[in-house]
Amino acid sequence: MMISGIDEAGRGPVIGPMMICGVLLKRENIEYLKGLGVRDSKTLTPRKREELAKVIRRISSKYEILRVSPEEIDRARRKEALNELEAEKYALLIDRLGPDEVYIDSVDPNPERFRARLMRHVHHVPAKIVIENFADKKYIPVAAASILAKVERDRTVMMLREKFGDFGSGYPSDPKTIKFLKEWKIRYGKFPDFVRKSWKTLERL
């Protein structure tokens, strides 16, 4: 029995890409990961996430991380179709991983609405599809996917910081991020390519 979990990291920030990860696990490996402390990535320290990510990569039968660029996010946002874009990406991971069961953290407050979106794009239909809000807190395969997505997102953000300077967390609620964006626009007359230009935050700067 092959089981997948799918989750994303970086949907909310104004800076950097979003990562969507799918993992494929044998059922017997799920309890092993639970025993190691695999859980929702947001409750783990960066160091612990890195440690667990190494184990998850090693024991997964397969895993894949899709990088969704700021430009791709902006195109979807202009059409008010970010959830549709994510449904396409999630379906692509299901098709590539080919699980018997899949557990998904819904990006829509209405999981059944997200299920309907997903089913329009998926070709390999698993025998069991569980789509819930906060699935990363309940299902180990989703938590494993959330850890890999978060680690990849953090690495990308770190590289951006090293290249362009410290912009804080990258979230629109962070004063350091806002200061960085304001100063960049004053200096260059526009925002950088690694920024999501469809975020309302930028309209106010």
C-alpha positions in Angstrom: 0.0 0.0 0.0 1.6 3.3 -1.2 0.4 6.5 0.5 1.1 10.1 -0.4 0.8 13.3 1.4 0.8 16.7 -0.3 1.3 20.2 1.2 2.7 23.6 0.3 5.0 26.2 1.9 5.1 29.9 1.2 1.6 30.7 0.0 1.3 33.9 2.1 4.7 35.7 1.7 5.2 38.6 -0.7 8.7 37.5 -1.5 9.9 34.3 -3.1 8.4 31.2 -4.7 5.8 28.8 -3.2 6.9 25.2 -2.8 4.4 22.3 -3.3 5.6 18.9 -2.2 4.3 15.3 -2.6 5.8 12.3 -0.8 5.2 8.6 -1.5 5.5 6.3 1.5 5.0 2.7 2.3 2.4 2.3 5.0 5.0 0.7 7.4 7.2 3.7 7.2 4.5 6.1 8.5 4.7 4.9 12.1 8.5 5.1 11.9 8.3 8.8 10.9 5.8 9.5 13.6 8.2 8.0 16.2 11.0 10.3 15.0 8.8 13.3 15.7 7.5 14.1 12.2 4.6 16.6 12.6 3.4 19.9 11.2 6.5 21.8 10.0 5.4 25.0 11.6 5.8 23.5 15.1 9.4 22.4 14.5 12.6 24.4 14.7 14.6 24.9 11.5 17.3 22.5 12.7 14.8 19.8 13.5 13.1 20.2 10.1 16.5 19.8 8.4 17.2 16.6 10.4 13.8 15.1 9.6 13.9 16.1 6.0 17.0 14.0 5.5 15.2 11.0 6.9 12.1 11.6 4.9 14.0 11.9 1.7 15.9 8.6 2.5 12.8 6.5 3.3 10.3 7.9 0.8 9.8 5.7 -2.2 9.5 8.9 -4.2 9.1 12.6 -3.5 8.8 15.7 -5.7 8.8 19.4 -5.0 7.2 21.8 -7.5 8.5 25.4 -7.4 5.8 28.0 -8.2 7.4 31.3 -9.2 6.2 34.7 -8.1 5.4 35.4 -11.8 3.2 32.2 -12.0 1.5 33.2 -8.8 0.8 36.7 -10.1 -0.7 35.3 -13.4 -3.1 33.1 -11.4 -4.0 35.9 -9.0 -4.9 38.3 -11.8 -7.5 35.7 -12.9 -8.5 35.1 -9.2 -7.4 31.5 -9.8 -4.6 30.7 -7.3 -6.6 27.8 -5.8 -7.1 26.5 -9.4 -3.3 26.7 -10.0 -2.6 24.8 -6.8 -5.2 22.1 -7.8 -3.4 21.7 -11.1 0.0 21.3 -9.3 -1.5 18.9 -6.7 -3.0 16.8 -9.5 0.3 16.7 -11.3 2.0 15.3 -8.1 -0.7 12.7 -7.7 -0.2 11.6 -11.3 3.6 11.4 -11.0 3.6 9.7 -7.6 0.8 7.2 -8.4 -0.4 6.5 -4.8 -3.1 4.1 -3.6 -4.2 6.7 -1.1 -3.5 10.4 -0.9 -3.9 12.9 2.0 -4.0 16.6 1.2 -4.0 19.8 3.2 -6.8 21.8 1.6 -5.8 25.3 0.4 -9.5 26.2 0.3 -11.6 26.7 3.5 -14.1 24.4 1.8 -12.2 21.1 1.2 -15.0 19.7 -1.0 -14.7 22.7 -3.3 -11.0 22.0 -3.6 -11.7 18.3 -4.2 -13.9 19.3 -7.2 -11.1 21.5 -8.6 -8.5 18.7 -8.1 -10.6 16.1 -9.8 -10.9 18.2 -13.0 -7.1 17.8 -13.4 -6.1 14.4 -12.0 -5.7 11.4 -14.3 -4.5 8.8 -11.8 -7.3 8.6 -9.3 -6.2 7.0 -6.0 -8.7 4.6 -4.3 -8.8 7.0 -1.3 -8.5 10.8 -1.4 -8.6 12.6 1.9 -8.7 16.4 1.7 -9.0 18.4 4.9 -8.1 21.7 6.4 -5.1 21.4 8.8 -4.3 17.9 7.5 -0.6 18.6 8.3 -1.6 18.4 12.0 -3.4 15.0 11.6 -1.7 12.9 9.0 2.0 12.0 9.0 2.4 11.8 5.1 1.1 15.4 4.9 3.4 16.5 7.7 6.3 14.9 5.9 5.4 16.8 2.7 5.1 20.0 4.7 8.6 19.6 6.2 10.2 19.0 2.8 8.4 22.0 1.3 9.3 24.2 4.2 13.0 23.2 4.1 13.2 23.9 0.4 11.4 27.3 0.7 13.7 28.3 3.6 16.8 27.4 1.5 15.6 29.5 -1.4 14.8 32.4 0.9 18.3 32.2 2.4 19.9 32.3 -1.0 17.8 35.4 -1.9 18.9 37.1 1.4 22.5 36.3 0.7 22.2 37.8 -2.8 20.0 40.8 -2.2 20.2 41.6 1.5 18.1 41.0 4.6 14.4 41.5 3.8 13.2 39.9 7.0 10.6 37.1 6.9 9.2 38.0 3.5 5.7 38.3 4.9 3.7 41.5 4.2 3.1 41.9 8.0 6.9 42.2 8.6 8.0 45.8 8.9 11.5 44.8 7.8 10.1 43.3 4.6 8.1 46.4 3.9 11.2 48.7 4.5 13.2 46.5 2.1 10.6 46.8 -0.6 10.2 50.5 -0.2 13.9 51.1 -0.4 14.2 48.8 -3.4 11.5 50.7 -5.3 13.0 54.1 -4.5 16.4 52.9 -5.7 15.4 51.0 -8.9 11.9 52.4 -9.7 10.3 49.0 -9.7 10.0 45.8 -7.6 12.4 42.9 -8.1 11.5 39.7 -10.0 11.5 37.6 -6.8 8.5 39.6 -5.4 4.8 38.8 -6.0 3.6 42.0 -7.6 -0.1 41.1 -7.3 0.0 41.3 -3.5 -2.0 44.3 -2.2 0.9 45.2 0.1 2.8 46.5 -3.0 0.0 48.8 -4.1 0.3 50.7 -0.9 4.1 51.3 -1.2 
